[in-house]
Amino acid sequence: MRVFAALLLFVACQNAEGARPQAAPAPLPRDAKPVQTDITAEDYVMPALPAGRVTLVDAFGGKHVVAVEIAATRDSRTRGLMWRRALADGKGMLFIFKEQQPLNFWMKNTLIPLDMIFIDKDLKIVGAVEGAEPKTLSSRGVPGTSMFVLEVPSGWFSKQGLKTGGAVSIEGAGDVKVEP
């Protein structure tokens, strides 16, 4: 029995000597910020939006294509182009609504001037707000009802020769789920 106990003690000591010390778990950083949940805050991380293309026909039959991010949820429509520092020609954001209705937009936390092109369910231009002033809370809209609003760089609408009643086509939005 003593030999067995001595052998057990010897094996235990050997394992203890060969054991490597375990590192203590890393402490949590004291300056870690909580995850931002205010979608209008600059540091809110917005998920990537679906992409599409909008083609608008000018008064002379010319076609003008805009590569767009598609905002079809309440959060993505609220966030819009807030905090963007630039928007290149040929780029924009398409806001899609579940039903045609009177629509008004603001420029809260939007740093760049924009043109807003209002489009109805029949894919015709209802009207445009040109040169919307950045960082303002003024309500902007056009008479009548719309189902879509395309935001593009300021001056783009006139520069392309677009007019009320012009035809529009939308690609890439067919599988996008539109939330109220």
C-alpha positions, -999 to 999 in steps of 0.1 A, spaced: 0 0 0 29 24 8 45 17 -25 12 25 -43 8 57 -24 44 67 -31 40 60 -68 8 80 -69 25 110 -52 55 107 -76 32 108 -107 12 137 -93 44 157 -87 57 149 -122 25 162 -137 25 193 -116 61 201 -126 54 196 -163 22 216 -163 22 250 -179 8 279 -161 -25 291 -177 -28 327 -186 -53 348 -167 -83 358 -189 -78 392 -205 -97 420 -186 -124 438 -205 -113 472 -217 -126 500 -194 -132 524 -223 -153 500 -244 -183 518 -257 -217 501 -257 -231 492 -292 -248 523 -307 -286 517 -313 -296 552 -324 -297 548 -362 -293 586 -367 -260 587 -347 -228 591 -367 -212 560 -351 -241 537 -358 -230 508 -380 -257 504 -407 -259 470 -423 -251 469 -461 -281 477 -482 -292 459 -514 -279 473 -546 -298 482 -578 -300 504 -608 -324 532 -617 -327 544 -653 -344 577 -659 -354 590 -694 -348 627 -701 -370 650 -722 -351 640 -754 -353 602 -748 -318 599 -734 -313 574 -706 -294 582 -674 -284 553 -651 -279 556 -613 -263 528 -593 -283 528 -560 -284 515 -525 -320 504 -518 -336 516 -486 -368 496 -481 -370 493 -443 -380 518 -417 -344 520 -403 -327 523 -437 -352 549 -449 -347 569 -416 -309 566 -419 -307 574 -456 -276 592 -466 -268 606 -432 -232 613 -424 -220 606 -460 -193 631 -470 -196 626 -507 -219 611 -533 -204 606 -568 -222 613 -601 -241 582 -611 -246 571 -575 -276 575 -553 -301 560 -529 -336 547 -538 -362 548 -510 -390 523 -516 -423 525 -497 -450 498 -494 -478 520 -507 -481 552 -528 -485 582 -505 -476 618 -500 -439 617 -490 -417 643 -473 -380 641 -466 -356 660 -443 -318 665 -443 -311 657 -407 -274 647 -403 -270 648 -441 -238 666 -449 -241 670 -487 -267 688 -508 -290 665 -527 -317 664 -554 -347 643 -544 -367 628 -573 -402 616 -564 -415 587 -585 -450 572 -585 -462 535 -587 -464 538 -625 -427 546 -626 -432 582 -637 -414 612 -622 -439 632 -601 -415 660 -593 -382 669 -578 -367 689 -549 -334 703 -562 -305 714 -541 -318 704 -507 -298 722 -480 -277 699 -458 -282 695 -420 -317 710 -420 -350 697 -406 -373 714 -432 -399 690 -447 -394 686 -484 -418 670 -508 -437 675 -541 -475 678 -547 -492 644 -552 -482 609 -541 -451 588 -547 -439 553 -540 -402 559 -546 -377 587 -539 -343 587 -556 -316 609 -539 -288 620 -561 -260 646 -559 -273 682 -560 -277 696 -595 -280 662 -611 -317 664 -620 -314 695 -641 -280 686 -655 -296 654 -670 -325 673 -685 -351 653 -665 -387 665 -663 -419 657 -644 -436 628 -662 -404 612 -674 -402 574 -674 -382 554 -649 -371 518 -647 -358 500 -616 -335 469 -616 -325 449 -586 -355 457 -563 -377 428 -573 -365 405 -544 -362 433 -518 -387 430 -490 -404 464 -485 -414 471 -449 -441 497 -439 
